[in-house]
Amino acid sequence: MTKIVEKLVSAPATNSNPFASMGLIKFWLISALFYLTFPISFGICFVVMGPRRTRQLITALVHDFLQTILLLLVVVVLLLWVVWHFIGSLPGG
C-alpha cells in the first residue's frame, strides 16, 4: 500500500522575495512611485498586496537604499583619496 503525501494549497510554495529578483528599470519605477507617494502607497500596498508582500517590498527598498548609500560612500572616499594624492604631488603642495 502506498502513502499519499498531501500538501496544503494555501501554504506559500517559496519564501522568496519577488522584488529582490526584479529588473532594474521595473524596480526603479516601483521604488520611485513608492517613495513619491509614501504614506498613501504604504497603505495601498498593505491593503492590495497584503502584509507579507508589503514587508518584502519594504525589505527590498531598504536593501536597495543601503546599497546606494554604500556605493556613494565608496565613490566619495575614492574621489577624496585621488584628489588628496593629486594635490599632494603638485609642486609646493
C-alpha positions as CSV (number, residue, x, y, z in Angstrom):
1,M,0.0,0.0,0.0
2,T,1.4,3.4,-0.9
3,K,1.1,6.6,1.2
4,I,-0.1,9.8,-0.3
5,V,1.6,12.9,0.9
6,E,-0.8,15.9,1.0
7,K,0.4,19.5,0.6
8,L,-1.5,22.5,1.9
9,V,-2.8,24.6,-1.0
10,S,-2.9,27.8,1.0
11,A,0.8,27.5,2.1
12,P,3.2,29.6,0.0
13,A,5.4,27.5,-2.2
14,T,8.5,29.5,-1.6
15,N,9.5,32.3,0.8
16,S,11.5,34.1,-1.9
17,N,11.2,37.8,-2.4
18,P,9.9,38.7,-5.9
19,F,11.1,42.3,-5.5
20,A,14.7,41.2,-5.0
21,S,14.9,39.4,-8.4
22,M,13.1,42.2,-10.3
23,G,14.8,44.0,-13.2
24,L,16.5,47.3,-12.7
25,I,14.0,49.5,-14.6
26,K,10.9,47.9,-13.2
27,F,12.2,48.1,-9.6
28,W,13.3,51.7,-10.1
29,L,9.8,52.6,-11.3
30,I,8.1,50.8,-8.4
31,S,10.5,52.3,-5.8
32,A,10.2,55.8,-7.3
33,L,6.4,55.6,-7.2
34,F,6.5,54.2,-3.7
35,Y,8.8,57.0,-2.4
36,L,7.0,59.8,-4.1
37,T,3.6,58.8,-2.7
38,F,4.9,57.3,0.6
39,P,2.2,57.4,3.2
40,I,-0.5,56.6,0.7
41,S,1.5,53.9,-1.2
42,F,2.3,52.1,2.0
43,G,-1.4,51.8,2.9
44,I,-2.4,50.8,-0.6
45,C,0.4,48.1,-0.7
46,F,-0.8,46.8,2.6
47,V,-4.4,46.5,1.5
48,V,-3.8,45.3,-2.0
49,M,-0.8,43.0,-1.7
50,G,-1.1,42.0,2.0
51,P,1.3,42.3,4.9
52,R,3.7,39.6,3.6
53,R,4.3,41.2,0.2
54,T,4.4,44.7,1.7
55,R,7.1,43.5,4.1
56,Q,9.1,42.0,1.2
57,L,8.8,45.3,-0.7
58,I,10.0,47.4,2.2
59,T,12.9,44.9,2.8
60,A,13.9,45.2,-0.9
61,L,13.6,49.0,-0.7
62,V,15.7,49.3,2.4
63,H,18.3,46.9,0.9
64,D,18.5,49.0,-2.3
65,F,18.8,52.2,-0.2
66,L,21.6,50.8,1.9
67,Q,23.5,49.6,-1.2
68,T,23.1,53.0,-2.8
69,I,24.4,54.8,0.3
70,L,27.4,52.3,0.5
71,L,28.2,52.8,-3.2
72,L,28.1,56.6,-2.8
73,L,30.3,56.5,0.2
74,V,32.9,54.4,-1.6
75,V,32.8,56.7,-4.6
76,V,33.2,59.8,-2.4
77,V,36.1,58.3,-0.4
78,L,37.8,57.2,-3.6
79,L,37.4,60.7,-5.1
80,L,38.8,62.3,-2.0
81,W,41.7,59.9,-2.0
82,V,42.5,60.7,-5.6
83,V,42.2,64.4,-5.1
84,W,44.4,64.2,-1.9
85,H,47.1,62.4,-3.8
86,F,46.9,64.6,-6.8
87,I,47.2,67.8,-4.7
88,G,49.9,66.3,-2.6
89,S,52.0,65.6,-5.7
90,L,51.8,69.1,-7.1
91,P,54.9,71.3,-6.6
92,G,54.5,73.4,-3.5
93,G,51.7,71.2,-2.1
